[in-house]
């Protein structure tokens, strides 16, 4: 492995993480006893929000659409109603 790193360092700047806790910006938290791996990208969401100049809405919105109301009993198994929305005319289409 050292020979490979020595050859790569001639042409590239690189850091070696023998613990395996960081790979391509992804943080890896290994738990060998529990046989688990936690993967995260700290700060990624905030960087993307800043990159795309996202303005937070004045009222928090957890979903783009309201959740459908829960149905219980026999109504829960009713089929989805057929869409009765009229089709657009050629004049009303945007593309």
PyMOL commands that place a pseudoatom at each C-alpha (Angstrom):
pseudoatom trace, name=CA, resn=UNK, resi=1, chain=A, elem=C, hetatm=0, pos=[0.000, 0.000, 0.000]
pseudoatom trace, name=CA, resn=UNK, resi=2, chain=A, elem=C, hetatm=0, pos=[2.855, 2.399, 0.788]
pseudoatom trace, name=CA, resn=UNK, resi=3, chain=A, elem=C, hetatm=0, pos=[4.268, 1.966, -2.716]
pseudoatom trace, name=CA, resn=UNK, resi=4, chain=A, elem=C, hetatm=0, pos=[0.901, 2.968, -4.210]
pseudoatom trace, name=CA, resn=UNK, resi=5, chain=A, elem=C, hetatm=0, pos=[0.660, 6.064, -1.998]
pseudoatom trace, name=CA, resn=UNK, resi=6, chain=A, elem=C, hetatm=0, pos=[4.231, 7.054, -2.835]
pseudoatom trace, name=CA, resn=UNK, resi=7, chain=A, elem=C, hetatm=0, pos=[3.508, 6.771, -6.561]
pseudoatom trace, name=CA, resn=UNK, resi=8, chain=A, elem=C, hetatm=0, pos=[0.256, 8.747, -6.281]
pseudoatom trace, name=CA, resn=UNK, resi=9, chain=A, elem=C, hetatm=0, pos=[1.880, 11.511, -4.208]
pseudoatom trace, name=CA, resn=UNK, resi=10, chain=A, elem=C, hetatm=0, pos=[4.260, 12.252, -7.080]
pseudoatom trace, name=CA, resn=UNK, resi=11, chain=A, elem=C, hetatm=0, pos=[1.373, 13.617, -9.166]
pseudoatom trace, name=CA, resn=UNK, resi=12, chain=A, elem=C, hetatm=0, pos=[-1.466, 14.219, -6.711]
pseudoatom trace, name=CA, resn=UNK, resi=13, chain=A, elem=C, hetatm=0, pos=[-2.137, 15.717, -3.313]
pseudoatom trace, name=CA, resn=UNK, resi=14, chain=A, elem=C, hetatm=0, pos=[-3.758, 13.080, -1.134]
pseudoatom trace, name=CA, resn=UNK, resi=15, chain=A, elem=C, hetatm=0, pos=[-4.555, 12.292, 2.473]
pseudoatom trace, name=CA, resn=UNK, resi=16, chain=A, elem=C, hetatm=0, pos=[-4.628, 8.772, 3.845]
pseudoatom trace, name=CA, resn=UNK, resi=17, chain=A, elem=C, hetatm=0, pos=[-7.221, 7.859, 6.471]
pseudoatom trace, name=CA, resn=UNK, resi=18, chain=A, elem=C, hetatm=0, pos=[-6.323, 4.435, 7.834]
pseudoatom trace, name=CA, resn=UNK, resi=19, chain=A, elem=C, hetatm=0, pos=[-9.325, 4.487, 10.184]
pseudoatom trace, name=CA, resn=UNK, resi=20, chain=A, elem=C, hetatm=0, pos=[-11.645, 4.662, 7.167]
pseudoatom trace, name=CA, resn=UNK, resi=21, chain=A, elem=C, hetatm=0, pos=[-13.745, 7.446, 8.686]
pseudoatom trace, name=CA, resn=UNK, resi=22, chain=A, elem=C, hetatm=0, pos=[-13.898, 9.748, 5.659]
pseudoatom trace, name=CA, resn=UNK, resi=23, chain=A, elem=C, hetatm=0, pos=[-14.403, 8.797, 2.008]
pseudoatom trace, name=CA, resn=UNK, resi=24, chain=A, elem=C, hetatm=0, pos=[-15.171, 11.315, -0.763]
pseudoatom trace, name=CA, resn=UNK, resi=25, chain=A, elem=C, hetatm=0, pos=[-16.726, 13.733, 1.732]
pseudoatom trace, name=CA, resn=UNK, resi=26, chain=A, elem=C, hetatm=0, pos=[-18.844, 11.014, 3.339]
pseudoatom trace, name=CA, resn=UNK, resi=27, chain=A, elem=C, hetatm=0, pos=[-18.287, 10.446, 7.059]
pseudoatom trace, name=CA, resn=UNK, resi=28, chain=A, elem=C, hetatm=0, pos=[-18.210, 6.781, 8.010]
pseudoatom trace, name=CA, resn=UNK, resi=29, chain=A, elem=C, hetatm=0, pos=[-18.677, 5.719, 11.638]
pseudoatom trace, name=CA, resn=UNK, resi=30, chain=A, elem=C, hetatm=0, pos=[-17.790, 2.052, 11.958]
pseudoatom trace, name=CA, resn=UNK, resi=31, chain=A, elem=C, hetatm=0, pos=[-19.018, -0.033, 14.909]
pseudoatom trace, name=CA, resn=UNK, resi=32, chain=A, elem=C, hetatm=0, pos=[-17.354, -3.399, 14.479]
pseudoatom trace, name=CA, resn=UNK, resi=33, chain=A, elem=C, hetatm=0, pos=[-18.871, -4.848, 17.666]
pseudoatom trace, name=CA, resn=UNK, resi=34, chain=A, elem=C, hetatm=0, pos=[-22.459, -4.156, 16.571]
pseudoatom trace, name=CA, resn=UNK, resi=35, chain=A, elem=C, hetatm=0, pos=[-21.519, -4.762, 12.907]
pseudoatom trace, name=CA, resn=UNK, resi=36, chain=A, elem=C, hetatm=0, pos=[-22.999, -1.442, 11.786]
pseudoatom trace, name=CA, resn=UNK, resi=37, chain=A, elem=C, hetatm=0, pos=[-21.908, 1.526, 9.708]
pseudoatom trace, name=CA, resn=UNK, resi=38, chain=A, elem=C, hetatm=0, pos=[-23.410, 5.008, 10.075]
pseudoatom trace, name=CA, resn=UNK, resi=39, chain=A, elem=C, hetatm=0, pos=[-23.046, 7.166, 6.963]
pseudoatom trace, name=CA, resn=UNK, resi=40, chain=A, elem=C, hetatm=0, pos=[-23.492, 10.937, 6.992]
pseudoatom trace, name=CA, resn=UNK, resi=41, chain=A, elem=C, hetatm=0, pos=[-22.491, 14.090, 5.134]
pseudoatom trace, name=CA, resn=UNK, resi=42, chain=A, elem=C, hetatm=0, pos=[-22.273, 16.810, 7.809]
pseudoatom trace, name=CA, resn=UNK, resi=43, chain=A, elem=C, hetatm=0, pos=[-23.137, 20.259, 6.487]
pseudoatom trace, name=CA, resn=UNK, resi=44, chain=A, elem=C, hetatm=0, pos=[-24.186, 19.013, 3.027]
pseudoatom trace, name=CA, resn=UNK, resi=45, chain=A, elem=C, hetatm=0, pos=[-27.796, 20.241, 3.180]
pseudoatom trace, name=CA, resn=UNK, resi=46, chain=A, elem=C, hetatm=0, pos=[-26.766, 23.681, 4.440]
pseudoatom trace, name=CA, resn=UNK, resi=47, chain=A, elem=C, hetatm=0, pos=[-24.132, 24.014, 1.665]
pseudoatom trace, name=CA, resn=UNK, resi=48, chain=A, elem=C, hetatm=0, pos=[-26.693, 23.086, -1.005]
pseudoatom trace, name=CA, resn=UNK, resi=49, chain=A, elem=C, hetatm=0, pos=[-29.248, 25.550, 0.384]
pseudoatom trace, name=CA, resn=UNK, resi=50, chain=A, elem=C, hetatm=0, pos=[-26.611, 28.294, 0.208]
pseudoatom trace, name=CA, resn=UNK, resi=51, chain=A, elem=C, hetatm=0, pos=[-25.412, 27.215, -3.243]
pseudoatom trace, name=CA, resn=UNK, resi=52, chain=A, elem=C, hetatm=0, pos=[-28.913, 27.428, -4.732]
pseudoatom trace, name=CA, resn=UNK, resi=53, chain=A, elem=C, hetatm=0, pos=[-29.767, 30.586, -2.748]
pseudoatom trace, name=CA, resn=UNK, resi=54, chain=A, elem=C, hetatm=0, pos=[-32.765, 28.943, -1.099]
pseudoatom trace, name=CA, resn=UNK, resi=55, chain=A, elem=C, hetatm=0, pos=[-34.920, 31.357, 0.865]
pseudoatom trace, name=CA, resn=UNK, resi=56, chain=A, elem=C, hetatm=0, pos=[-36.698, 29.586, 3.734]
pseudoatom trace, name=CA, resn=UNK, resi=57, chain=A, elem=C, hetatm=0, pos=[-40.486, 29.998, 3.684]
pseudoatom trace, name=CA, resn=UNK, resi=58, chain=A, elem=C, hetatm=0, pos=[-41.998, 32.207, 6.403]
pseudoatom trace, name=CA, resn=UNK, resi=59, chain=A, elem=C, hetatm=0, pos=[-43.999, 29.234, 7.699]
pseudoatom trace, name=CA, resn=UNK, resi=60, chain=A, elem=C, hetatm=0, pos=[-42.235, 25.830, 7.957]
pseudoatom trace, name=CA, resn=UNK, resi=61, chain=A, elem=C, hetatm=0, pos=[-43.397, 23.358, 5.319]
pseudoatom trace, name=CA, resn=UNK, resi=62, chain=A, elem=C, hetatm=0, pos=[-42.482, 19.709, 5.836]
pseudoatom trace, name=CA, resn=UNK, resi=63, chain=A, elem=C, hetatm=0, pos=[-44.158, 18.426, 2.676]
pseudoatom trace, name=CA, resn=UNK, resi=64, chain=A, elem=C, hetatm=0, pos=[-44.944, 20.024, -0.693]
pseudoatom trace, name=CA, resn=UNK, resi=65, chain=A, elem=C, hetatm=0, pos=[-48.547, 18.791, -0.520]
pseudoatom trace, name=CA, resn=UNK, resi=66, chain=A, elem=C, hetatm=0, pos=[-50.976, 18.299, 2.353]
pseudoatom trace, name=CA, resn=UNK, resi=67, chain=A, elem=C, hetatm=0, pos=[-51.219, 14.704, 3.527]
pseudoatom trace, name=CA, resn=UNK, resi=68, chain=A, elem=C, hetatm=0, pos=[-54.471, 12.964, 2.621]
pseudoatom trace, name=CA, resn=UNK, resi=69, chain=A, elem=C, hetatm=0, pos=[-56.840, 12.452, 5.516]
pseudoatom trace, name=CA, resn=UNK, resi=70, chain=A, elem=C, hetatm=0, pos=[-56.849, 9.019, 7.120]
pseudoatom trace, name=CA, resn=UNK, resi=71, chain=A, elem=C, hetatm=0, pos=[-59.731, 6.712, 6.328]
pseudoatom trace, name=CA, resn=UNK, resi=72, chain=A, elem=C, hetatm=0, pos=[-60.795, 3.990, 8.703]
pseudoatom trace, name=CA, resn=UNK, resi=73, chain=A, elem=C, hetatm=0, pos=[-63.005, 0.949, 8.365]
pseudoatom trace, name=CA, resn=UNK, resi=74, chain=A, elem=C, hetatm=0, pos=[-64.689, 0.006, 5.096]
pseudoatom trace, name=CA, resn=UNK, resi=75, chain=A, elem=C, hetatm=0, pos=[-63.907, 3.393, 3.506]
pseudoatom trace, name=CA, resn=UNK, resi=76, chain=A, elem=C, hetatm=0, pos=[-60.169, 2.673, 3.740]
pseudoatom trace, name=CA, resn=UNK, resi=77, chain=A, elem=C, hetatm=0, pos=[-60.524, 0.046, 1.012]
pseudoatom trace, name=CA, resn=UNK, resi=78, chain=A, elem=C, hetatm=0, pos=[-62.568, 2.134, -1.411]
pseudoatom trace, name=CA, resn=UNK, resi=79, chain=A, elem=C, hetatm=0, pos=[-60.953, 2.456, -4.869]
pseudoatom trace, name=CA, resn=UNK, resi=80, chain=A, elem=C, hetatm=0, pos=[-59.365, 5.729, -5.878]
pseudoatom trace, name=CA, resn=UNK, resi=81, chain=A, elem=C, hetatm=0, pos=[-61.976, 7.819, -7.703]
pseudoatom trace, name=CA, resn=UNK, resi=82, chain=A, elem=C, hetatm=0, pos=[-61.509, 8.319, -11.448]
pseudoatom trace, name=CA, resn=UNK, resi=83, chain=A, elem=C, hetatm=0, pos=[-60.027, 11.703, -12.342]
pseudoatom trace, name=CA, resn=UNK, resi=84, chain=A, elem=C, hetatm=0, pos=[-62.787, 13.873, -13.818]
pseudoatom trace, name=CA, resn=UNK, resi=85, chain=A, elem=C, hetatm=0, pos=[-60.537, 16.865, -14.599]
pseudoatom trace, name=CA, resn=UNK, resi=86, chain=A, elem=C, hetatm=0, pos=[-61.241, 18.152, -18.127]
pseudoatom trace, name=CA, resn=UNK, resi=87, chain=A, elem=C, hetatm=0, pos=[-58.347, 17.925, -20.609]
pseudoatom trace, name=CA, resn=UNK, resi=88, chain=A, elem=C, hetatm=0, pos=[-56.593, 21.104, -21.732]
pseudoatom trace, name=CA, resn=UNK, resi=89, chain=A, elem=C, hetatm=0, pos=[-57.343, 22.460, -25.171]
pseudoatom trace, name=CA, resn=UNK, resi=90, chain=A, elem=C, hetatm=0, pos=[-54.471, 22.917, -27.652]
pseudoatom trace, name=CA, resn=UNK, resi=91, chain=A, elem=C, hetatm=0, pos=[-54.652, 26.677, -26.997]
pseudoatom trace, name=CA, resn=UNK, resi=92, chain=A, elem=C, hetatm=0, pos=[-54.146, 26.236, -23.230]
pseudoatom trace, name=CA, resn=UNK, resi=93, chain=A, elem=C, hetatm=0, pos=[-51.087, 23.945, -23.498]
pseudoatom trace, name=CA, resn=UNK, resi=94, chain=A, elem=C, hetatm=0, pos=[-47.777, 25.691, -22.775]
pseudoatom trace, name=CA, resn=UNK, resi=95, chain=A, elem=C, hetatm=0, pos=[-45.479, 23.525, -24.917]
for i in range(1, 95): cmd.bond("trace and resi %d" % i, "trace and resi %d" % (i + 1))
show_as sticks, trace
zoom trace
